[in-house]
């Protein structure tokens, strides 16, 4: 194989490598953190969603740790790096598993569970939660929330 034919043979692989790059592009985000309290107590396992009010925004999501602390992230951003600047409506979800009878499986009785929301239903929708925040570029965006159970 000549040098020219070798280069022609590998050229498509080189071009494909350039087109693919090193993976998806990560968008620039600003850090968003805070604490969520349910009925006045910091609560773990609460999901918080930031829903953009403009097309430029990027949906953000986090789940609180045992101390009620969260670090927001967005699908196209780095882990726990927040979201893009803009105005967001916020909604919350907090589900727990409760016993729901038993079932037989392979000769054994197994307890079944179902998921039950622990929050007032108004918190599960960004339109009824009444919570709106503005994520700003280049600053510490700390948003603490107090929400209520049923």
Backbone as numpy.savetxt, mean C-alpha at the origin, in Angstrom:
# Nx Ny Nz CAx CAy CAz Cx Cy Cz
33.32 -18.30 -38.12 32.46 -17.13 -38.12 33.36 -15.90 -38.12
33.06 -14.99 -39.01 33.85 -13.76 -39.09 33.43 -12.81 -37.97
34.26 -11.82 -37.74 33.97 -10.83 -36.71 32.68 -10.07 -37.05
32.49 -9.75 -38.34 31.30 -9.02 -38.76 30.04 -9.85 -38.55
30.06 -11.12 -38.92 28.87 -11.96 -38.74 28.59 -12.20 -37.27
29.64 -12.28 -36.45 29.44 -12.43 -35.01 28.75 -11.21 -34.43
29.22 -10.01 -34.83 28.59 -8.78 -34.35 27.15 -8.67 -34.81
26.87 -9.06 -36.05 25.49 -9.04 -36.55 24.62 -10.04 -35.79
25.18 -11.14 -35.38 24.42 -12.17 -34.65 24.07 -11.72 -33.24
24.97 -11.00 -32.58 24.68 -10.59 -31.20 24.02 -9.22 -31.11
23.97 -8.48 -32.20 23.36 -7.14 -32.18 21.93 -7.15 -31.64
21.05 -8.07 -32.07 19.68 -8.07 -31.53 19.65 -8.28 -30.01
20.55 -9.11 -29.50 20.60 -9.32 -28.04 21.04 -8.05 -27.33
21.98 -7.34 -27.88 22.45 -6.09 -27.29 21.34 -5.05 -27.28
20.62 -4.92 -28.39 19.52 -3.95 -28.48 18.41 -4.31 -27.49
18.09 -5.59 -27.40 17.06 -6.04 -26.46 17.47 -5.72 -25.03
18.72 -5.90 -24.70 19.21 -5.58 -23.36 19.04 -4.10 -23.06
19.34 -3.25 -24.04 19.17 -1.81 -23.84 17.70 -1.44 -23.66
16.82 -2.08 -24.41 15.39 -1.78 -24.31 14.80 -2.22 -22.98
15.22 -3.38 -22.51 14.68 -3.92 -21.26 15.23 -3.15 -20.07
16.50 -2.78 -20.12 17.10 -2.05 -19.01 17.25 -2.93 -17.79
17.22 -2.30 -16.62 17.42 -3.02 -15.37 16.12 -3.22 -14.60
15.00 -3.16 -15.26 13.73 -3.35 -14.58 12.86 -2.12 -14.69
11.73 -2.15 -14.00 10.79 -1.04 -14.11 11.35 0.25 -13.51
10.91 1.36 -14.06 11.35 2.66 -13.57 10.66 2.94 -12.24
11.42 3.38 -11.26 10.88 3.73 -9.95 10.61 5.23 -9.95
9.37 5.60 -9.59 9.01 7.02 -9.59 9.56 7.71 -8.35
9.70 9.03 -8.44 10.16 9.83 -7.30 9.00 10.03 -6.35
9.23 9.74 -5.10 8.18 9.86 -4.09 8.69 10.66 -2.89
7.76 11.06 -2.04 8.11 11.72 -0.79 7.59 10.87 0.36
8.39 10.75 1.39 8.07 9.87 2.52 6.80 10.34 3.23
5.94 9.36 3.55 4.71 9.61 4.29 4.64 8.58 5.41
4.55 9.07 6.66 4.46 8.17 7.81 3.41 8.71 8.78
3.15 7.94 9.79 2.23 8.39 10.83 1.81 7.25 11.73
0.82 7.55 12.57 0.28 6.58 13.51 -1.24 6.59 13.39
-1.82 5.40 13.49 -3.27 5.29 13.47 -3.73 4.74 14.81
-4.69 5.45 15.41 -5.31 5.00 16.65 -6.76 4.65 16.36
-7.20 3.54 16.91 -8.60 3.14 16.83 -9.16 3.25 18.24
-10.19 4.07 18.39 -10.79 4.33 19.70 -9.75 4.80 20.71
-8.81 5.62 20.25 -7.82 6.21 21.13 -6.58 5.38 21.39
-6.53 4.15 20.86 -5.39 3.25 21.09 -4.62 2.99 19.79
-3.27 3.12 19.81 -2.50 2.74 18.63 -2.80 1.27 18.30
-3.08 1.00 17.01 -3.57 -0.32 16.63 -2.78 -0.89 15.47
-2.34 -2.12 15.62 -1.66 -2.83 14.54 -2.66 -3.50 13.62
-2.25 -3.69 12.36 -3.08 -4.40 11.40 -4.10 -3.55 10.66
-4.04 -2.22 10.84 -4.96 -1.33 10.13 -4.35 -1.00 8.77
-5.15 -1.17 7.72 -4.72 -0.79 6.37 -5.16 0.65 6.11
-4.25 1.45 5.56 -4.57 2.83 5.20 -4.26 3.00 3.71
-5.19 3.65 3.02 -5.07 3.86 1.58 -5.15 5.34 1.27
-4.19 5.85 0.51 -4.22 7.23 0.03 -4.67 7.17 -1.43
-5.81 7.80 -1.72 -6.39 7.79 -3.06 -6.23 9.19 -3.65
-5.49 9.33 -4.76 -5.24 10.66 -5.32 -6.51 11.32 -5.84
-6.56 12.64 -5.71 -7.70 13.39 -6.23 -7.42 13.95 -7.62
-6.18 13.75 -8.11 -5.81 14.20 -9.46 -5.11 13.05 -10.19
-5.12 13.05 -11.51 -4.48 11.97 -12.28 -2.98 11.85 -12.04
-2.33 12.94 -11.59 -0.89 12.90 -11.38 -0.50 12.12 -10.12
-1.45 11.94 -9.22 -1.15 11.25 -7.97 -0.95 9.77 -8.17
-0.38 9.13 -7.17 -0.13 7.69 -7.21 -0.68 7.06 -5.94
-1.60 6.11 -6.09 -2.20 5.44 -4.94 -1.13 4.98 -3.96
-1.38 5.22 -2.67 -0.45 4.79 -1.63 -1.14 3.82 -0.67
-0.36 2.93 -0.07 -0.89 1.93 0.84 0.11 1.65 1.95
-0.43 1.35 3.13 0.42 0.89 4.24 -0.43 0.07 5.20
0.24 -0.70 6.03 -0.40 -1.46 7.11 0.35 -1.13 8.39
-0.41 -0.83 9.44 0.24 -0.44 10.69 0.91 -1.63 11.39
2.00 -1.31 12.08 2.65 -2.33 12.91 1.96 -2.36 14.27
2.48 -3.13 15.20 1.83 -3.29 16.51 1.70 -2.00 17.30
2.54 -1.00 16.98 2.46 0.28 17.68 1.57 1.30 16.95
0.90 0.86 15.87 0.04 1.74 15.11 0.78 2.57 14.07
2.08 2.39 13.93 2.90 3.16 12.99 2.78 2.60 11.57
2.76 3.50 10.58 2.75 3.06 9.18 3.77 3.87 8.39
4.21 3.28 7.28 5.09 3.92 6.30 4.49 3.65 4.93
3.99 4.69 4.31 3.27 4.57 3.04 4.20 4.17 1.91
3.65 3.42 0.96 4.38 3.10 -0.26 3.41 3.10 -1.42
3.95 3.20 -2.62 3.15 3.16 -3.83 3.71 2.08 -4.74
2.88 1.57 -5.62 3.27 0.45 -6.47 4.53 0.74 -7.28
4.67 1.93 -7.80 5.80 2.24 -8.67 6.97 2.88 -7.94
6.88 3.04 -6.62 7.96 3.63 -5.85 8.73 2.57 -5.08
9.79 3.00 -4.44 10.57 2.10 -3.61 9.76 1.75 -2.36
10.08 0.64 -1.74 9.36 0.18 -0.55 9.40 1.23 0.56
8.24 1.50 1.15 8.09 2.43 2.27 8.63 3.84 1.99
8.63 4.24 0.72 9.17 5.54 0.34 8.10 6.59 0.12
6.86 6.30 0.49 5.80 7.29 0.37 5.11 7.27 -0.97
4.66 8.44 -1.40 3.96 8.58 -2.67 4.30 9.93 -3.28
3.69 10.23 -4.39 3.96 11.48 -5.09 3.23 12.64 -4.42
3.75 13.86 -4.55 3.07 15.02 -3.97 1.67 15.19 -4.57
0.77 15.73 -3.75 -0.58 15.99 -4.22 -1.59 15.85 -3.09
-2.86 16.03 -3.43 -3.94 15.92 -2.46 -4.54 14.52 -2.56
-4.77 13.91 -1.41 -5.27 12.54 -1.33 -6.46 12.46 -0.38
-7.43 11.64 -0.76 -8.49 11.25 0.16 -8.02 9.94 0.79
-8.37 9.75 2.06 -7.83 8.61 2.80 -8.96 7.72 3.28
-8.73 6.40 3.17 -9.69 5.43 3.71 -8.93 4.37 4.50
-9.67 3.64 5.33 -9.06 2.70 6.27 -9.82 1.38 6.25
-9.10 0.31 6.56 -9.72 -1.01 6.67 -9.02 -1.76 7.80
-9.80 -2.38 8.65 -9.23 -3.15 9.77 -10.10 -4.38 9.95
-9.60 -5.51 9.50 -10.32 -6.78 9.56 -9.68 -7.70 10.60
-10.53 -8.43 11.29 -10.02 -9.46 12.19 -10.72 -10.77 11.86
-10.10 -11.88 12.21 -10.69 -13.20 12.00 -11.45 -13.61 13.26
-12.69 -14.03 13.07 -13.51 -14.50 14.20 -13.99 -15.92 13.90
-14.16 -16.74 14.93 -14.62 -18.12 14.71 -15.96 -18.15 13.97
-16.08 -19.11 13.06 -17.31 -19.24 12.26 -17.67 -20.72 12.10
-17.70 -21.44 13.21 -18.07 -22.85 13.17 -16.88 -23.76 12.93
-17.20 -24.99 12.56 -16.17 -25.99 12.31 -16.47 -26.73 11.01
-15.48 -27.47 10.55 -15.66 -28.31 9.36 -14.81 -29.55 9.53
-15.19 -30.59 8.82 -14.43 -31.84 8.84 -13.50 -31.89 7.64
-12.24 -32.22 7.92 -11.26 -32.35 6.84 -10.30 -33.47 7.19
-10.23 -34.47 6.33 -9.35 -35.63 6.54 -9.57 -36.27 7.90
-10.84 -36.35 8.30 -11.17 -37.00 9.57 -10.91 -36.15 10.80
-10.54 -34.90 10.60 -10.29 -34.01 11.73 -11.28 -32.85 11.71
-11.65 -32.39 12.90 -12.50 -31.23 13.02 -11.62 -29.99 13.06
-11.88 -29.07 12.13 -11.08 -27.85 12.01 -12.00 -26.65 12.22
-11.53 -25.70 13.01 -12.31 -24.50 13.25 -12.21 -23.59 12.03
-13.37 -23.04 11.62 -13.42 -22.09 10.50 -13.44 -20.67 11.06
-12.95 -19.74 10.25 -12.95 -18.34 10.64 -13.52 -17.50 9.49
-14.04 -16.34 9.84 -14.47 -15.37 8.83 -13.86 -14.03 9.19
-13.73 -13.19 8.17 -13.15 -11.86 8.35 -14.26 -10.87 8.66
-14.05 -10.06 9.71 -15.05 -9.07 10.13 -14.37 -7.72 10.28
-15.01 -6.68 9.75 -14.47 -5.33 9.87 -14.68 -4.83 11.29
-13.67 -4.22 11.86 -13.75 -3.66 13.20 -14.00 -2.15 13.19
-14.18 -1.57 11.99 -14.34 -0.12 11.90 -15.76 0.28 11.55
-16.11 1.49 11.96 -17.35 2.11 11.49 -17.26 2.12 9.96
-18.31 1.69 9.24 -18.24 1.58 7.78 -17.84 2.88 7.06
-18.05 4.03 7.67 -17.69 5.28 6.99 -16.20 5.35 6.67
-15.36 4.66 7.45 -13.91 4.72 7.24 -13.46 3.92 6.03
-14.29 2.99 5.54 -13.90 2.10 4.44 -14.02 2.72 3.06
-14.43 3.97 2.96 -14.62 4.63 1.67 -14.02 6.03 1.73
-13.21 6.35 0.74 -12.55 7.67 0.75 -13.54 8.82 0.62
-14.73 8.55 0.12 -15.73 9.60 -0.02 -16.47 9.87 1.29
-16.58 8.86 2.16 -17.32 9.05 3.42 -16.43 9.21 4.64
-15.12 8.94 4.49 -14.23 9.06 5.65 -14.06 10.51 6.09
-14.14 11.43 5.14 -13.96 12.85 5.45 -12.51 13.24 5.69
-11.58 12.34 5.34 -10.17 12.61 5.58 -9.49 12.95 4.25
-8.83 14.10 4.22 -8.09 14.54 3.05 -6.77 15.14 3.53
-5.69 14.78 2.86 -4.36 15.28 3.22 -3.63 15.75 1.98
-2.61 16.57 2.19 -1.76 17.00 1.09 -0.33 16.54 1.35
0.17 15.71 0.44 1.56 15.27 0.50 2.39 16.32 -0.22
3.40 16.85 0.49 4.24 17.92 -0.06 5.64 17.38 -0.37
6.23 17.95 -1.40 7.57 17.54 -1.82 8.63 18.07 -0.87
9.61 17.23 -0.56 10.78 17.66 0.18 10.59 17.92 1.66
9.48 17.52 2.25 9.26 17.72 3.68 8.86 16.39 4.32
8.91 16.36 5.65 8.45 15.18 6.39 6.93 15.22 6.42
6.30 14.32 5.71 4.83 14.23 5.66 4.39 13.24 6.72
3.96 13.75 7.87 3.52 12.90 8.98 2.03 13.14 9.19
1.24 12.09 9.01 -0.20 12.18 9.17 -0.65 11.14 10.20
-1.10 11.61 11.34 -1.64 10.75 12.38 -3.16 10.78 12.28
-3.79 9.62 12.44 -5.23 9.52 12.31 -5.85 8.87 13.54
-7.00 9.38 13.95 -7.80 8.77 15.02 -9.12 8.39 14.39
-9.41 7.09 14.39 -10.64 6.59 13.80 -11.39 5.77 14.85
-12.62 5.42 14.53 -13.46 4.73 15.52 -13.89 3.36 15.01
-14.09 2.47 15.97 -14.62 1.16 15.64 -16.13 1.27 15.56
-16.77 0.15 15.42 -18.23 0.12 15.32 -18.87 0.60 16.58
